[in-house]
């Protein structure tokens, strides 16, 4: 029989509902996994085993008020928690204890979750990496910036963990760690209490191991309901195969995987069209860079002024580049992106984009978290993105694809993802 930590969120919810297990039992199995694997994976910035046990005991004595009641979770360490340190991946904040929880944490606590701890983030959710390694092979990166959250779910330390995305910080770690990652549309839930890097893009996302888990999570934090198993039908989605302007940066194995997935979905009865965006869309990348650097410099202004020597060279470079941009240049870049969002919605219609989640398998080494070129395009457009792990590449590490749709069409993305996973025979249910 599988240990409780190995089960999906959906399966744990069912066992708790039926009285087949307790929150305490689930937390103990998760903590046992952390004890066994944390020296290798390094997913956690802060862990409070006794606090987690106390939370679980309270949950077992309470009447459930949501499907997440009693479920252990991980929070990226840029999300404020009043009862745990929040270091933002920086030595500047090594002893920082926020005065109150982020809004999303307040909602998760109210739903009855058990917060196991804070997961490792890159410095300020930017480029400089933390200690986390890839659970599939510790010599490779787990991706960033939500490194610890993705690794913790992939290594079955928790069934659910939260991250954020400003460029590719939810979807790329999901791709490298081989789990489901979901970045909803920009501004889908309240971001208050989460450290900003670039407020024009920063988006909360999360990691799970089953597509059946997504509606359970979204029901707590989002206004839109997502489809689950009870909503499945044989309606065939229409897919738009988009290689993006970054196609030449993809590794051959990744390119072959995307083409194969598109062919298999077409053979299963889906309409699949090539979706080549007009050449001007390549400007999305430069506009994203301008806004991210400009806003990054301003969100890190106090740190740069008071603690410059405690910032990494990567963070210092971001601030210096951002300071070089004028308000007028940043405003023009934002205006440009707004125009592309409207044009993208017109061109895509009701189809679901299928594209790459990363250039290929996770890079070797822990000093580089990977290229976000296949993510920041979609982050800039504000669209919902769902990563599906599909296969492995030449090095035996995960490869997968991203599904995306128009802003606000999370349900369409998830429904298409469920259909695609079923037709591809992916073990992503239960």
MARVEX-635529 format. One record per residue (C-alpha): z, y, x; residue in three letters. Coordinates in nm, 2 decimals. Layout:
<pts>
      zz      yy      xx    r
       Z       Y       X  ALA
...
</pts>
This chain:
<pts>
      zz      yy      xx    r
    0.00    0.00    0.00  UNK
   -0.09    0.34    0.13  UNK
    0.18    0.58    0.23  UNK
    0.23    0.87    0.00  UNK
    0.11    1.12    0.25  UNK
   -0.23    0.94    0.26  UNK
   -0.29    1.00   -0.11  UNK
   -0.49    1.29   -0.26  UNK
   -0.32    1.57   -0.44  UNK
   -0.46    1.44   -0.77  UNK
   -0.32    1.10   -0.71  UNK
    0.02    1.24   -0.62  UNK
    0.02    1.45   -0.93  UNK
   -0.05    1.14   -1.14  UNK
    0.24    0.95   -0.97  UNK
    0.48    1.23   -1.02  UNK
    0.38    1.27   -1.39  UNK
    0.43    0.89   -1.45  UNK
    0.76    0.88   -1.27  UNK
    0.62    0.64   -1.01  UNK
    0.74    0.86   -0.72  UNK
    0.95    1.17   -0.64  UNK
    0.89    1.49   -0.46  UNK
    1.15    1.37   -0.21  UNK
    0.96    1.05   -0.13  UNK
    0.64    1.24   -0.08  UNK
    0.80    1.50    0.15  UNK
    0.96    1.22    0.36  UNK
    0.63    1.05    0.41  UNK
    0.46    1.38    0.50  UNK
    0.74    1.46    0.75  UNK
    0.71    1.12    0.90  UNK
    0.34    1.18    0.96  UNK
    0.41    1.52    1.11  UNK
    0.67    1.36    1.35  UNK
    0.42    1.10    1.46  UNK
    0.12    1.32    1.50  UNK
    0.23    1.68    1.56  UNK
    0.26    1.63    1.94  UNK
   -0.12    1.55    1.95  UNK
   -0.26    1.77    1.67  UNK
   -0.03    2.08    1.69  UNK
   -0.10    2.19    1.33  UNK
    0.23    2.37    1.27  UNK
    0.36    2.70    1.38  UNK
    0.68    2.67    1.19  UNK
    0.83    2.36    1.03  UNK
    1.16    2.34    0.83  UNK
    1.23    1.97    0.75  UNK
    1.57    2.03    0.61  UNK
    1.45    2.32    0.40  UNK
    1.16    2.11    0.27  UNK
    1.40    1.83    0.18  UNK
    1.62    2.08   -0.01  UNK
    1.32    2.22   -0.20  UNK
    1.21    1.86   -0.29  UNK
    1.55    1.77   -0.42  UNK
    1.55    2.08   -0.64  UNK
    1.21    1.99   -0.77  UNK
    1.32    1.64   -0.86  UNK
    1.60    1.79   -1.07  UNK
    1.38    2.03   -1.25  UNK
    1.14    1.99   -1.54  UNK
    0.78    2.03   -1.41  UNK
    0.61    2.35   -1.51  UNK
    0.27    2.29   -1.35  UNK
    0.07    2.01   -1.20  UNK
    0.16    2.13   -0.85  UNK
    0.53    2.08   -0.92  UNK
    0.69    1.88   -0.63  UNK
    0.38    1.89   -0.41  UNK
    0.43    1.97   -0.04  UNK
    0.19    2.23    0.10  UNK
    0.11    2.42    0.42  UNK
    0.05    2.80    0.45  UNK
   -0.16    2.97    0.72  UNK
    0.07    3.18    0.93  UNK
   -0.08    3.51    0.83  UNK
    0.06    3.46    0.47  UNK
    0.40    3.63    0.43  UNK
    0.70    3.42    0.35  UNK
    1.05    3.57    0.31  UNK
    1.24    3.25    0.41  UNK
    1.02    3.16    0.71  UNK
    0.88    3.35    1.01  UNK
    0.53    3.49    0.99  UNK
    0.39    3.55    1.33  UNK
    0.02    3.62    1.25  UNK
   -0.07    3.41    1.56  UNK
    0.06    3.68    1.79  UNK
    0.36    3.71    2.03  UNK
    0.41    4.06    1.89  UNK
    0.55    3.90    1.57  UNK
    0.73    3.60    1.72  UNK
    1.05    3.68    1.54  UNK
    0.90    3.86    1.24  UNK
    1.05    3.78    0.90  UNK
    0.88    3.95    0.61  UNK
    1.09    4.11    0.34  UNK
    0.91    3.93    0.06  UNK
    0.66    3.65   -0.02  UNK
    0.29    3.72   -0.05  UNK
    0.18    3.72   -0.42  UNK
    0.00    3.38   -0.38  UNK
    0.33    3.24   -0.24  UNK
    0.52    3.37   -0.53  UNK
    0.28    3.20   -0.77  UNK
    0.29    2.88   -0.57  UNK
    0.67    2.88   -0.57  UNK
    0.68    2.95   -0.94  UNK
    0.45    2.65   -0.99  UNK
    0.71    2.43   -0.81  UNK
    0.54    2.36   -0.48  UNK
    0.74    2.25   -0.17  UNK
    0.64    2.47    0.13  UNK
    0.66    2.24    0.43  UNK
    0.59    2.52    0.68  UNK
    0.35    2.76    0.83  UNK
    0.03    2.63    0.99  UNK
   -0.13    2.76    1.32  UNK
   -0.37    3.04    1.30  UNK
   -0.58    3.21    1.57  UNK
   -0.45    3.55    1.67  UNK
   -0.46    3.78    1.37  UNK
   -0.71    3.53    1.21  UNK
   -0.97    3.64    1.46  UNK
   -1.10    3.46    1.77  UNK
   -0.82    3.38    2.02  UNK
   -0.72    3.02    1.95  UNK
   -0.38    2.86    1.89  UNK
   -0.26    2.51    2.01  UNK
   -0.42    2.30    1.73  UNK
   -0.66    2.02    1.82  UNK
   -0.91    1.82    1.61  UNK
   -0.74    1.53    1.44  UNK
   -1.05    1.31    1.50  UNK
   -1.05    1.37    1.88  UNK
   -0.79    1.59    2.04  UNK
   -1.04    1.70    2.31  UNK
   -1.23    1.90    2.05  UNK
   -1.16    2.22    1.85  UNK
   -1.05    2.20    1.48  UNK
   -1.23    2.53    1.42  UNK
   -1.07    2.86    1.33  UNK
   -0.91    3.07    1.23  UNK
   -0.74    2.84    0.97  UNK
   -0.70    2.58    1.24  UNK
   -0.36    2.43    1.15  UNK
   -0.43    2.42    0.77  UNK
   -0.75    2.22    0.81  UNK
   -0.60    1.99    1.07  UNK
   -0.28    1.92    0.87  UNK
   -0.48    1.82    0.56  UNK
   -0.73    1.62    0.76  UNK
   -0.45    1.43    0.95  UNK
   -0.27    1.36    0.62  UNK
    0.03    1.56    0.70  UNK
    0.00    1.75    0.36  UNK
   -0.23    1.70    0.06  UNK
   -0.30    2.08    0.03  UNK
   -0.30    2.38    0.27  UNK
   -0.42    2.73    0.25  UNK
   -0.63    2.94    0.48  UNK
   -0.83    3.26    0.48  UNK
   -1.19    3.35    0.56  UNK
   -1.33    3.67    0.71  UNK
   -1.63    3.51    0.88  UNK
   -1.61    3.13    0.87  UNK
   -1.24    3.06    0.89  UNK
   -1.21    2.82    0.59  UNK
   -1.55    2.65    0.58  UNK
   -1.60    2.59    0.95  UNK
   -1.26    2.42    1.01  UNK
   -1.33    2.20    0.70  UNK
   -1.66    2.10    0.86  UNK
   -1.51    2.02    1.20  UNK
   -1.21    1.83    1.05  UNK
   -1.41    1.65    0.79  UNK
   -1.23    1.75    0.47  UNK
   -1.31    1.95    0.15  UNK
   -1.28    2.33    0.21  UNK
   -1.32    2.58   -0.07  UNK
   -1.36    2.95   -0.03  UNK
   -1.40    3.11   -0.38  UNK
   -1.57    3.44   -0.44  UNK
   -1.43    3.75   -0.27  UNK
   -1.13    3.90   -0.45  UNK
   -1.08    3.59   -0.67  UNK
   -0.70    3.61   -0.64  UNK
   -0.44    3.87   -0.53  UNK
   -0.44    3.91   -0.14  UNK
   -0.12    4.12   -0.13  UNK
    0.11    4.00    0.14  UNK
   -0.16    3.84    0.36  UNK
   -0.24    4.00    0.69  UNK
   -0.58    4.17    0.67  UNK
   -0.84    4.15    0.95  UNK
   -1.13    4.31    0.75  UNK
   -1.03    4.38    0.39  UNK
   -1.40    4.40    0.28  UNK
   -1.43    4.03    0.35  UNK
   -1.08    3.86    0.37  UNK
   -1.06    3.58    0.11  UNK
   -0.80    3.32    0.04  UNK
   -0.92    2.96    0.05  UNK
   -0.78    2.61    0.06  UNK
   -0.82    2.25    0.19  UNK
   -0.79    1.92    0.00  UNK
   -0.92    1.57    0.03  UNK
   -1.06    1.50   -0.32  UNK
   -1.28    1.70   -0.55  UNK
   -1.04    1.61   -0.83  UNK
   -0.78    1.83   -0.65  UNK
   -0.97    2.16   -0.68  UNK
   -0.89    2.24   -1.05  UNK
   -0.52    2.16   -1.00  UNK
   -0.50    2.43   -0.73  UNK
   -0.73    2.68   -0.89  UNK
   -0.54    2.67   -1.22  UNK
   -0.24    2.83   -1.04  UNK
   -0.41    3.11   -0.85  UNK
   -0.74    3.18   -1.02  UNK
   -0.85    3.30   -1.37  UNK
   -1.14    3.06   -1.38  UNK
   -1.10    2.69   -1.47  UNK
   -1.29    2.44   -1.25  UNK
   -1.44    2.12   -1.37  UNK
   -1.26    1.79   -1.31  UNK
   -1.34    1.42   -1.37  UNK
   -1.32    1.48   -1.75  UNK
   -1.60    1.73   -1.73  UNK
   -1.85    1.52   -1.54  UNK
   -2.19    1.45   -1.70  UNK
   -2.54    1.36   -1.59  UNK
   -2.68    1.71   -1.61  UNK
   -2.88    1.75   -1.29  UNK
   -2.82    2.06   -1.09  UNK
   -3.09    2.27   -0.94  UNK
   -3.05    2.32   -0.57  UNK
   -3.19    2.58   -0.34  UNK
   -3.22    2.45    0.02  UNK
   -3.14    2.75    0.25  UNK
   -3.17    2.71    0.62  UNK
   -3.07    3.08    0.68  UNK
   -3.19    3.31    0.96  UNK
   -2.95    3.12    1.19  UNK
   -3.14    2.79    1.16  UNK
   -3.25    2.78    1.52  UNK
   -2.89    2.77    1.63  UNK
   -2.82    2.44    1.45  UNK
   -2.80    2.12    1.65  UNK
   -3.07    1.86    1.57  UNK
   -2.82    1.62    1.41  UNK
   -2.71    1.90    1.17  UNK
   -3.06    2.00    1.08  UNK
   -3.15    1.64    1.01  UNK
   -2.84    1.59    0.80  UNK
   -2.92    1.89    0.58  UNK
   -3.28    1.78    0.53  UNK
   -3.17    1.42    0.45  UNK
   -2.91    1.54    0.20  UNK
   -3.17    1.75    0.02  UNK
   -3.42    1.46    0.01  UNK
   -3.15    1.22   -0.13  UNK
   -3.05    1.47   -0.40  UNK
   -3.41    1.52   -0.50  UNK
   -3.46    1.14   -0.51  UNK
   -3.15    1.12   -0.74  UNK
   -3.33    1.35   -0.99  UNK
   -3.21    1.70   -0.89  UNK
   -3.46    1.99   -0.86  UNK
   -3.46    2.10   -0.50  UNK
   -3.66    2.40   -0.38  UNK
   -3.69    2.57   -0.05  UNK
   -3.50    2.90   -0.06  UNK
   -3.63    3.12    0.22  UNK
   -3.47    3.46    0.19  UNK
   -3.69    3.76    0.28  UNK
   -3.67    3.87    0.65  UNK
   -3.46    4.18    0.58  UNK
   -3.17    3.95    0.49  UNK
   -3.12    3.89    0.86  UNK
   -2.96    4.24    0.87  UNK
   -2.66    4.09    0.69  UNK
   -2.53    3.97    1.02  UNK
   -2.53    4.31    1.19  UNK
   -2.38    4.47    0.88  UNK
   -2.10    4.21    0.87  UNK
   -2.03    4.27    1.24  UNK
   -2.01    4.65    1.20  UNK
   -1.77    4.63    0.90  UNK
   -1.55    4.36    1.05  UNK
   -1.51    4.54    1.38  UNK
   -1.45    4.88    1.22  UNK
   -1.19    4.75    0.98  UNK
   -1.04    4.51    1.23  UNK
   -0.97    4.81    1.46  UNK
   -0.80    4.99    1.18  UNK
   -0.59    4.70    1.05  UNK
   -0.47    4.64    1.41  UNK
   -0.42    5.00    1.49  UNK
   -0.04    4.99    1.51  UNK
   -0.04    4.67    1.72  UNK
   -0.30    4.83    1.96  UNK
   -0.10    5.15    1.99  UNK
    0.24    4.99    2.04  UNK
    0.17    4.65    2.19  UNK
   -0.17    4.66    2.37  UNK
   -0.06    4.44    2.66  UNK
    0.06    4.17    2.42  UNK
   -0.28    4.14    2.26  UNK
   -0.54    3.90    2.39  UNK
   -0.86    4.02    2.55  UNK
   -1.04    3.90    2.24  UNK
   -0.83    4.12    2.01  UNK
   -0.85    4.41    2.25  UNK
   -1.23    4.38    2.25  UNK
   -1.24    4.38    1.87  UNK
   -1.04    4.70    1.86  UNK
   -1.25    4.87    2.12  UNK
   -1.57    4.78    1.95  UNK
   -1.44    4.89    1.61  UNK
   -1.32    5.22    1.75  UNK
   -1.68    5.29    1.86  UNK
   -1.81    5.27    1.50  UNK
   -1.80    5.58    1.28  UNK
   -1.68    5.59    0.92  UNK
   -2.04    5.68    0.82  UNK
   -2.18    5.38    1.00  UNK
   -1.93    5.14    0.84  UNK
   -2.00    5.30    0.49  UNK
   -2.37    5.25    0.54  UNK
   -2.31    4.88    0.64  UNK
   -2.11    4.82    0.33  UNK
   -2.38    4.99    0.12  UNK
   -2.64    4.77    0.28  UNK
   -2.44    4.45    0.20  UNK
   -2.39    4.56   -0.16  UNK
   -2.76    4.58   -0.20  UNK
   -2.82    4.24   -0.05  UNK
   -2.56    4.09   -0.28  UNK
   -2.75    4.21   -0.59  UNK
   -3.08    4.10   -0.45  UNK
   -2.94    3.76   -0.36  UNK
   -2.81    3.70   -0.71  UNK
   -3.16    3.80   -0.85  UNK
   -3.34    3.56   -0.62  UNK
   -3.10    3.27   -0.66  UNK
   -3.06    3.27   -1.03  UNK
   -2.86    2.97   -1.16  UNK
   -2.95    2.74   -0.87  UNK
   -2.69    2.62   -0.62  UNK
   -2.75    2.68   -0.25  UNK
   -2.73    2.39   -0.02  UNK
   -2.69    2.49    0.35  UNK
   -2.52    2.40    0.67  UNK
   -2.14    2.45    0.72  UNK
   -2.16    2.47    1.10  UNK
   -2.42    2.45    1.38  UNK
   -2.31    2.09    1.44  UNK
   -2.01    1.89    1.54  UNK
   -1.70    2.05    1.67  UNK
   -1.74    2.19    2.02  UNK
   -1.54    2.03    2.30  UNK
   -1.24    2.21    2.43  UNK
   -0.97    2.43    2.26  UNK
   -1.07    2.77    2.40  UNK
   -1.35    2.83    2.15  UNK
   -1.32    2.76    1.78  UNK
   -1.70    2.74    1.71  UNK
   -1.98    2.97    1.60  UNK
   -1.94    3.12    1.25  UNK
   -2.31    3.21    1.20  UNK
   -2.36    2.96    0.92  UNK
   -2.05    3.10    0.73  UNK
   -2.04    3.47    0.77  UNK
   -2.37    3.51    0.60  UNK
   -2.22    3.38    0.28  UNK
   -1.89    3.55    0.33  UNK
   -2.08    3.88    0.35  UNK
   -2.25    3.80    0.02  UNK
   -1.90    3.74   -0.15  UNK
   -2.02    3.40   -0.30  UNK
   -1.81    3.09   -0.36  UNK
   -1.86    2.82   -0.09  UNK
   -1.76    2.45   -0.11  UNK
   -1.78    2.23    0.20  UNK
   -1.86    1.86    0.15  UNK
   -1.80    1.62    0.44  UNK
   -2.10    1.39    0.45  UNK
   -2.13    1.19    0.77  UNK
   -2.06    1.20    1.15  UNK
   -2.28    1.31    1.43  UNK
   -2.37    1.17    1.78  UNK
   -2.01    1.23    1.91  UNK
   -1.85    1.06    1.61  UNK
   -1.72    1.39    1.47  UNK
   -1.77    1.51    1.11  UNK
   -2.08    1.68    0.98  UNK
   -2.13    1.82    0.63  UNK
   -2.29    2.08    0.40  UNK
   -2.20    2.39    0.21  UNK
   -2.28    2.45   -0.16  UNK
   -2.28    2.81   -0.28  UNK
   -2.38    3.00   -0.59  UNK
   -2.37    3.36   -0.73  UNK
   -2.05    3.56   -0.72  UNK
   -1.80    3.43   -0.98  UNK
   -1.98    3.10   -1.03  UNK
   -1.71    2.88   -0.88  UNK
   -1.74    2.63   -1.17  UNK
   -2.11    2.59   -1.11  UNK
   -2.05    2.52   -0.74  UNK
   -1.78    2.26   -0.80  UNK
   -1.98    2.09   -1.08  UNK
   -2.28    2.06   -0.85  UNK
   -2.06    1.94   -0.57  UNK
   -1.92    1.66   -0.79  UNK
   -2.27    1.56   -0.90  UNK
   -2.39    1.56   -0.54  UNK
   -2.10    1.37   -0.40  UNK
   -2.15    1.10   -0.66  UNK
   -2.51    1.06   -0.59  UNK
   -2.46    1.06   -0.22  UNK
   -2.18    0.80   -0.25  UNK
   -1.92    1.02   -0.08  UNK
   -1.56    0.90   -0.11  UNK
   -1.44    1.24   -0.24  UNK
   -1.28    1.14   -0.57  UNK
   -0.95    1.01   -0.68  UNK
</pts>
